[in-house]
Amino acid sequence: MKTLTFKGEEFQAEKIIKTDSEVMGLVGSTVIFSFRGITDFSKFTLADGAEFDAEPASEEQQQIAEILLEQAKMKQDIATLKEASAGA
């Protein structure tokens, strides 16, 4: 397993793929985390001198990554709504 650190949080995966604008973690063929729209990769580090995998993600893996991103945005929106309703 490889360990990716981003903003002080660790993410583990068998493969961590880096493209021009994203980082995706895979266990087998399952996407377990994804960061898209990246412009500054210096904030992403791999532990123990590991290197990013260059293998491109399959179309299915890319779709899963998009779903995970949408899910994360929805969670943020829900949290914002909860905070707003608590303050009302």
N, CA, C and O atoms as a GROMACS GRO file, in nm:
protein
  352
    1MET      N    1   0.084  -0.119   0.000
    1MET     CA    2   0.000   0.000   0.000
    1MET      C    3   0.088   0.125   0.000
    1MET      O    4   0.193   0.130   0.064
    2LYS      N    5   0.042   0.224  -0.074
    2LYS     CA    6   0.110   0.353  -0.076
    2LYS      C    7   0.028   0.450   0.008
    2LYS      O    8  -0.093   0.436   0.023
    3THR      N    9   0.098   0.550   0.062
    3THR     CA   10   0.031   0.651   0.144
    3THR      C   11   0.052   0.788   0.082
    3THR      O   12   0.165   0.831   0.060
    4LEU      N   13  -0.059   0.856   0.055
    4LEU     CA   14  -0.059   0.992   0.002
    4LEU      C   15  -0.098   1.086   0.116
    4LEU      O   16  -0.194   1.060   0.188
    5THR      N   17  -0.023   1.195   0.131
    5THR     CA   18  -0.058   1.296   0.231
    5THR      C   19  -0.098   1.424   0.159
    5THR      O   20  -0.028   1.473   0.071
    6PHE      N   21  -0.215   1.478   0.200
    6PHE     CA   22  -0.266   1.603   0.146
    6PHE      C   23  -0.332   1.680   0.259
    6PHE      O   24  -0.425   1.629   0.323
    7LYS      N   25  -0.285   1.801   0.284
    7LYS     CA   26  -0.337   1.887   0.391
    7LYS      C   27  -0.338   1.815   0.526
    7LYS      O   28  -0.434   1.828   0.603
    8GLY      N   29  -0.231   1.740   0.554
    8GLY     CA   30  -0.217   1.673   0.682
    8GLY      C   31  -0.298   1.546   0.697
    8GLY      O   32  -0.292   1.481   0.802
    9GLU      N   33  -0.374   1.509   0.596
    9GLU     CA   34  -0.455   1.388   0.602
    9GLU      C   35  -0.392   1.280   0.514
    9GLU      O   36  -0.344   1.309   0.404
   10GLU      N   37  -0.393   1.156   0.563
   10GLU     CA   38  -0.332   1.045   0.488
   10GLU      C   39  -0.438   0.962   0.419
   10GLU      O   40  -0.545   0.935   0.474
   11PHE      N   41  -0.406   0.920   0.296
   11PHE     CA   42  -0.493   0.836   0.215
   11PHE      C   43  -0.409   0.718   0.167
   11PHE      O   44  -0.298   0.737   0.119
   12GLN      N   45  -0.461   0.597   0.180
   12GLN     CA   46  -0.386   0.478   0.139
   12GLN      C   47  -0.453   0.408   0.023
   12GLN      O   48  -0.576   0.400   0.015
   13ALA      N   49  -0.371   0.356  -0.069
   13ALA     CA   50  -0.420   0.282  -0.184
   13ALA      C   51  -0.308   0.194  -0.239
   13ALA      O   52  -0.191   0.219  -0.213
   14GLU      N   53  -0.347   0.091  -0.314
   14GLU     CA   54  -0.247   0.006  -0.378
   14GLU      C   55  -0.175   0.083  -0.488
   14GLU      O   56  -0.052   0.075  -0.500
   15LYS      N   57  -0.252   0.158  -0.568
   15LYS     CA   58  -0.195   0.241  -0.673
   15LYS      C   59  -0.244   0.383  -0.652
   15LYS      O   60  -0.359   0.407  -0.618
   16ILE      N   61  -0.153   0.477  -0.674
   16ILE     CA   62  -0.190   0.618  -0.670
   16ILE      C   63  -0.146   0.678  -0.803
   16ILE      O   64  -0.028   0.697  -0.830
   17ILE      N   65  -0.245   0.705  -0.886
   17ILE     CA   66  -0.221   0.750  -1.023
   17ILE      C   67  -0.226   0.902  -1.029
   17ILE      O   68  -0.314   0.966  -0.972
   18LYS      N   69  -0.128   0.958  -1.099
   18LYS     CA   70  -0.121   1.103  -1.118
   18LYS      C   71  -0.132   1.132  -1.267
   18LYS      O   72  -0.058   1.075  -1.348
   19THR      N   73  -0.224   1.222  -1.303
   19THR     CA   74  -0.236   1.267  -1.442
   19THR      C   75  -0.202   1.416  -1.445
   19THR      O   76  -0.146   1.469  -1.349
   20ASP      N   77  -0.235   1.483  -1.554
   20ASP     CA   78  -0.206   1.626  -1.566
   20ASP      C   79  -0.281   1.711  -1.464
   20ASP      O   80  -0.234   1.818  -1.426
   21SER      N   81  -0.399   1.663  -1.421
   21SER     CA   82  -0.480   1.747  -1.332
   21SER      C   83  -0.551   1.671  -1.221
   21SER      O   84  -0.640   1.726  -1.156
   22GLU      N   85  -0.513   1.544  -1.198
   22GLU     CA   86  -0.579   1.470  -1.092
   22GLU      C   87  -0.488   1.366  -1.027
   22GLU      O   88  -0.387   1.324  -1.084
   23VAL      N   89  -0.528   1.326  -0.906
   23VAL     CA   90  -0.463   1.217  -0.834
   23VAL      C   91  -0.576   1.123  -0.792
   23VAL      O   92  -0.676   1.167  -0.736
   24MET      N   93  -0.558   0.994  -0.820
   24MET     CA   94  -0.662   0.896  -0.793
   24MET      C   95  -0.600   0.777  -0.722
   24MET      O   96  -0.496   0.727  -0.763
   25GLY      N   97  -0.665   0.730  -0.614
   25GLY     CA   98  -0.618   0.613  -0.540
   25GLY      C   99  -0.704   0.493  -0.572
   25GLY      O  100  -0.827   0.501  -0.572
   26LEU      N  101  -0.638   0.380  -0.600
   26LEU     CA  102  -0.709   0.257  -0.636
   26LEU      C  103  -0.669   0.142  -0.545
   26LEU      O  104  -0.554   0.129  -0.505
   27VAL      N  105  -0.767   0.059  -0.513
   27VAL     CA  106  -0.743  -0.071  -0.450
   27VAL      C  107  -0.805  -0.170  -0.548
   27VAL      O  108  -0.926  -0.175  -0.566
   28GLY      N  109  -0.719  -0.250  -0.610
   28GLY     CA  110  -0.766  -0.333  -0.720
   28GLY      C  111  -0.807  -0.240  -0.833
   28GLY      O  112  -0.729  -0.157  -0.877
   29SER      N  113  -0.930  -0.255  -0.880
   29SER     CA  114  -0.981  -0.164  -0.984
   29SER      C  115  -1.081  -0.064  -0.928
   29SER      O  116  -1.148   0.006  -1.003
   30THR      N  117  -1.091  -0.057  -0.794
   30THR     CA  118  -1.188   0.031  -0.730
   30THR      C  119  -1.124   0.163  -0.689
   30THR      O  120  -1.021   0.166  -0.622
   31VAL      N  121  -1.185   0.273  -0.731
   31VAL     CA  122  -1.138   0.406  -0.692
   31VAL      C  123  -1.182   0.431  -0.549
   31VAL      O  124  -1.301   0.422  -0.518
   32ILE      N  125  -1.086   0.462  -0.460
   32ILE     CA  126  -1.122   0.488  -0.321
   32ILE      C  127  -1.106   0.635  -0.282
   32ILE      O  128  -1.162   0.679  -0.181
   33PHE      N  129  -1.030   0.711  -0.362
   33PHE     CA  130  -1.026   0.856  -0.345
   33PHE      C  131  -0.982   0.919  -0.475
   33PHE      O  132  -0.916   0.856  -0.558
   34SER      N  133  -1.020   1.045  -0.491
   34SER     CA  134  -0.986   1.116  -0.614
   34SER      C  135  -0.981   1.265  -0.586
   34SER      O  136  -1.068   1.320  -0.519
   35PHE      N  137  -0.880   1.331  -0.640
   35PHE     CA  138  -0.867   1.476  -0.633
   35PHE      C  139  -0.856   1.523  -0.778
   35PHE      O  140  -0.768   1.479  -0.851
   36ARG      N  141  -0.945   1.613  -0.819
   36ARG     CA  142  -0.947   1.659  -0.958
   36ARG      C  143  -0.925   1.809  -0.965
   36ARG      O  144  -0.944   1.881  -0.866
   37GLY      N  145  -0.886   1.855  -1.083
   37GLY     CA  146  -0.866   1.998  -1.104
   37GLY      C  147  -0.744   2.053  -1.032
   37GLY      O  148  -0.742   2.169  -0.991
   38ILE      N  149  -0.644   1.970  -1.015
   38ILE     CA  150  -0.523   2.009  -0.941
   38ILE      C  151  -0.432   2.093  -1.031
   38ILE      O  152  -0.407   2.058  -1.146
   39THR      N  153  -0.385   2.204  -0.976
   39THR     CA  154  -0.288   2.286  -1.047
   39THR      C  155  -0.153   2.290  -0.975
   39THR      O  156  -0.051   2.321  -1.036
   40ASP      N  157  -0.153   2.257  -0.845
   40ASP     CA  158  -0.030   2.259  -0.766
   40ASP      C  159  -0.012   2.123  -0.698
   40ASP      O  160  -0.069   2.097  -0.592
   41PHE      N  161   0.068   2.037  -0.760
   41PHE     CA  162   0.090   1.903  -0.707
   41PHE      C  163   0.187   1.901  -0.589
   41PHE      O  164   0.205   1.796  -0.527
   42SER      N  165   0.248   2.014  -0.557
   42SER     CA  166   0.345   2.016  -0.446
   42SER      C  167   0.277   1.989  -0.312
   42SER      O  168   0.345   1.957  -0.214
   43LYS      N  169   0.146   2.003  -0.305
   43LYS     CA  170   0.072   1.979  -0.181
   43LYS      C  171   0.043   1.831  -0.158
   43LYS      O  172  -0.007   1.793  -0.052
   44PHE      N  173   0.073   1.748  -0.257
   44PHE     CA  174   0.050   1.604  -0.249
   44PHE      C  175   0.184   1.533  -0.237
   44PHE      O  176   0.270   1.549  -0.324
   45THR      N  177   0.203   1.456  -0.130
   45THR     CA  178   0.330   1.384  -0.113
   45THR      C  179   0.303   1.236  -0.087
   45THR      O  180   0.203   1.199  -0.026
   46LEU      N  181   0.395   1.154  -0.135
   46LEU     CA  182   0.388   1.010  -0.111
   46LEU      C  183   0.492   0.972  -0.007
   46LEU      O  184   0.604   1.022  -0.009
   47ALA      N  185   0.454   0.884   0.085
   47ALA     CA  186   0.542   0.841   0.193
   47ALA      C  187   0.648   0.744   0.143
   47ALA      O  188   0.632   0.679   0.040
   48ASP      N  189   0.756   0.736   0.218
   48ASP     CA  190   0.862   0.637   0.198
   48ASP      C  191   0.924   0.640   0.059
   48ASP      O  192   0.964   0.536   0.006
   49GLY      N  193   0.933   0.758  -0.001
   49GLY     CA  194   0.997   0.771  -0.131
   49GLY      C  195   0.923   0.705  -0.245
   49GLY      O  196   0.980   0.684  -0.353
   50ALA      N  197   0.797   0.672  -0.224
   50ALA     CA  198   0.717   0.608  -0.329
   50ALA      C  199   0.696   0.706  -0.444
   50ALA      O  200   0.708   0.827  -0.427
   51GLU      N  201   0.665   0.652  -0.561
   51GLU     CA  202   0.639   0.734  -0.678
   51GLU      C  203   0.496   0.713  -0.724
   51GLU      O  204   0.437   0.608  -0.702
   52PHE      N  205   0.442   0.816  -0.789
   52PHE     CA  206   0.307   0.804  -0.845
   52PHE      C  207   0.307   0.700  -0.957
   52PHE      O  208   0.406   0.686  -1.030
   53ASP      N  209   0.196   0.630  -0.970
   53ASP     CA  210   0.178   0.537  -1.082
   53ASP      C  211   0.132   0.618  -1.203
   53ASP      O  212   0.052   0.710  -1.189
   54ALA      N  213   0.183   0.584  -1.320
   54ALA     CA  214   0.151   0.659  -1.441
   54ALA      C  215   0.037   0.596  -1.520
   54ALA      O  216  -0.006   0.651  -1.621
   55GLU      N  217  -0.011   0.482  -1.474
   55GLU     CA  218  -0.115   0.410  -1.547
   55GLU      C  219  -0.242   0.494  -1.557
   55GLU      O  220  -0.294   0.540  -1.456
   56PRO      N  221  -0.291   0.515  -1.677
   56PRO     CA  222  -0.414   0.594  -1.690
   56PRO      C  223  -0.534   0.518  -1.635
   56PRO      O  224  -0.539   0.395  -1.642
   57ALA      N  225  -0.629   0.591  -1.581
   57ALA     CA  226  -0.749   0.530  -1.526
   57ALA      C  227  -0.843   0.489  -1.639
   57ALA      O  228  -0.848   0.553  -1.744
   58SER      N  229  -0.916   0.382  -1.616
   58SER     CA  230  -1.015   0.338  -1.714
   58SER      C  231  -1.132   0.436  -1.714
   58SER      O  232  -1.145   0.518  -1.623
   59GLU      N  233  -1.217   0.426  -1.814
   59GLU     CA  234  -1.334   0.514  -1.822
   59GLU      C  235  -1.424   0.493  -1.700
   59GLU      O  236  -1.478   0.589  -1.645
   60GLU      N  237  -1.438   0.368  -1.657
   60GLU     CA  238  -1.520   0.337  -1.540
   60GLU      C  239  -1.461   0.402  -1.415
   60GLU      O  240  -1.534   0.459  -1.334
   61GLN      N  241  -1.329   0.395  -1.399
   61GLN     CA  242  -1.264   0.455  -1.283
   61GLN      C  243  -1.280   0.606  -1.285
   61GLN      O  244  -1.296   0.668  -1.180
   62GLN      N  245  -1.275   0.666  -1.403
   62GLN     CA  246  -1.293   0.811  -1.413
   62GLN      C  247  -1.436   0.849  -1.374
   62GLN      O  248  -1.457   0.952  -1.309
   63GLN      N  249  -1.534   0.768  -1.415
   63GLN     CA  250  -1.673   0.795  -1.377
   63GLN      C  251  -1.691   0.784  -1.226
   63GLN      O  252  -1.760   0.866  -1.166
   64ILE      N  253  -1.629   0.684  -1.166
   64ILE     CA  254  -1.637   0.667  -1.021
   64ILE      C  255  -1.574   0.788  -0.952
   64ILE      O  256  -1.628   0.838  -0.852
   65ALA      N  257  -1.462   0.836  -1.004
   65ALA     CA  258  -1.396   0.953  -0.946
   65ALA      C  259  -1.488   1.075  -0.953
   65ALA      O  260  -1.494   1.154  -0.859
   66GLU      N  261  -1.560   1.090  -1.064
   66GLU     CA  262  -1.653   1.202  -1.077
   66GLU      C  263  -1.767   1.191  -0.975
   66GLU      O  264  -1.807   1.291  -0.916
   67ILE      N  265  -1.817   1.070  -0.955
   67ILE     CA  266  -1.924   1.049  -0.857
   67ILE      C  267  -1.874   1.082  -0.717
   67ILE      O  268  -1.945   1.146  -0.639
   68LEU      N  269  -1.752   1.039  -0.684
   68LEU     CA  270  -1.695   1.069  -0.553
   68LEU      C  271  -1.681   1.220  -0.532
   68LEU      O  272  -1.705   1.271  -0.423
   69LEU      N  273  -1.641   1.290  -0.637
   69LEU     CA  274  -1.626   1.435  -0.630
   69LEU      C  275  -1.763   1.501  -0.606
   69LEU      O  276  -1.775   1.589  -0.522
   70GLU      N  277  -1.864   1.457  -0.681
   70GLU     CA  278  -1.999   1.511  -0.662
   70GLU      C  279  -2.050   1.483  -0.521
   70GLU      O  280  -2.114   1.569  -0.459
   71GLN      N  281  -2.022   1.364  -0.471
   71GLN     CA  282  -2.064   1.327  -0.336
   71GLN      C  283  -1.999   1.418  -0.232
   71GLN      O  284  -2.064   1.462  -0.137
   72ALA      N  285  -1.871   1.445  -0.249
   72ALA     CA  286  -1.800   1.533  -0.155
   72ALA      C  287  -1.859   1.674  -0.158
   72ALA      O  288  -1.874   1.737  -0.054
   73LYS      N  289  -1.894   1.722  -0.278
   73LYS     CA  290  -1.955   1.855  -0.289
   73LYS      C  291  -2.090   1.858  -0.220
   73LYS      O  292  -2.124   1.955  -0.152
   74MET      N  293  -2.168   1.750  -0.236
   74MET     CA  294  -2.300   1.744  -0.171
   74MET      C  295  -2.285   1.746  -0.020
   74MET      O  296  -2.364   1.811   0.050
   75LYS      N  297  -2.185   1.674   0.032
   75LYS     CA  298  -2.162   1.673   0.177
   75LYS      C  299  -2.129   1.813   0.227
   75LYS      O  300  -2.175   1.854   0.334
   76GLN      N  301  -2.049   1.887   0.150
   76GLN     CA  302  -2.016   2.025   0.188
   76GLN      C  303  -2.141   2.111   0.188
   76GLN      O  304  -2.162   2.192   0.279
   77ASP      N  305  -2.225   2.095   0.085
   77ASP     CA  306  -2.349   2.173   0.076
   77ASP      C  307  -2.441   2.142   0.193
   77ASP      O  308  -2.502   2.233   0.250
   78ILE      N  309  -2.453   2.016   0.229
   78ILE     CA  310  -2.538   1.976   0.343
   78ILE      C  311  -2.485   2.037   0.472
   78ILE      O  312  -2.563   2.088   0.553
   79ALA      N  313  -2.354   2.032   0.492
   79ALA     CA  314  -2.295   2.091   0.612
   79ALA      C  315  -2.321   2.241   0.618
   79ALA      O  316  -2.350   2.295   0.724
   80THR      N  317  -2.310   2.308   0.504
   80THR     CA  318  -2.335   2.452   0.497
   80THR      C  319  -2.481   2.482   0.532
   80THR      O  320  -2.509   2.577   0.606
   81LEU      N  321  -2.572   2.402   0.478
   81LEU     CA  322  -2.715   2.422   0.507
   81LEU      C  323  -2.746   2.397   0.654
   81LEU      O  324  -2.825   2.469   0.714
   82LYS      N  325  -2.683   2.295   0.713
   82LYS     CA  326  -2.704   2.267   0.855
   82LYS      C  327  -2.655   2.384   0.941
   82LYS      O  328  -2.722   2.423   1.036
   83GLU      N  329  -2.538   2.439   0.906
   83GLU     CA  330  -2.485   2.553   0.981
   83GLU      C  331  -2.577   2.673   0.968
   83GLU      O  332  -2.601   2.744   1.066
   84ALA      N  333  -2.629   2.697   0.848
   84ALA     CA  334  -2.717   2.811   0.825
   84ALA      C  335  -2.848   2.795   0.902
   84ALA      O  336  -2.899   2.892   0.958
   85SER      N  337  -2.902   2.674   0.905
   85SER     CA  338  -3.029   2.653   0.975
   85SER      C  339  -3.009   2.655   1.127
   85SER      O  340  -3.101   2.691   1.201
   86ALA      N  341  -2.892   2.618   1.174
   86ALA     CA  342  -2.864   2.621   1.318
   86ALA      C  343  -2.852   2.765   1.366
   86ALA      O  344  -2.886   2.796   1.481
   87GLY      N  345  -2.804   2.852   1.280
   87GLY     CA  346  -2.786   2.992   1.317
   87GLY      C  347  -2.914   3.074   1.301
   87GLY      O  348  -2.920   3.188   1.346
   88ALA      N  349  -3.015   3.016   1.238
   88ALA     CA  350  -3.140   3.091   1.211
   88ALA      C  351  -3.231   3.094   1.331
   88ALA      O  352  -3.339   3.153   1.324
   0.00000   0.00000   0.00000
